[in-house]
Amino acid sequence: MPTGSSRPLKTAPVSSFSLKQAMNETREDSPKEKTVARDASDLRVKAKDAFTGEKVKTALQTYITTLKADQAVKVALTSHPPKVEGFVITIEVDNDFLLERVNDLQPYLLSFLEKHLNNGYISLNVCLYVEQDDGREQKRLFTSKDKLDHFMAINPAVAELKTLFGLELE
């Protein structure tokens, strides 16, 4: 070959894309992905340890310490004791705002409780707190006079103090 030629050297032709080769590579990768998915499901707690309301309360206190700045959720989880019926835990919250906040955290909270209580069969319900009604209508205390009358009915000493000091409401 002459040294001054500007022709490139011939190389071997580039092999075309092989569909069979790509399918084989995909099949080889598939079992690995399935084992990874299977391993993730193995992380779930499989035990069925029994627990009480006190253990759940302690677990919730521990969970609250992991929360950084969400005061609303801290209040929601501590305002009413959790109810335990078998493997069902019911958490009651005071209003719709707290209900939404706790429902947003429910998967994380459930996972935490499963690990902390060593029970993978826990169900977590979050609902609004309903005051116990014993059949009588409860009067709402809005004005100062209503509040004072209520306190005087509970404790007659309040009425005596009112008359002793000559107190009047504005």
Secondary structure, 3 states (H helix, E strand, C coil): CCCCCCCCCCCCCCCCCCHHHHHHHHHHHHHHHHHHHHHHHHCCCCCECCCCHHHHHHHHHHHHHHCCCCHHHHHHHHCCCCEEECCEEEEEECCHHHHHHHHHHHHHHHHHHHHHHCECCCEEEEEECCCCCCCCCCCCCCCHHHHHHHHHHHCHHHHHHHHHHCCCCC
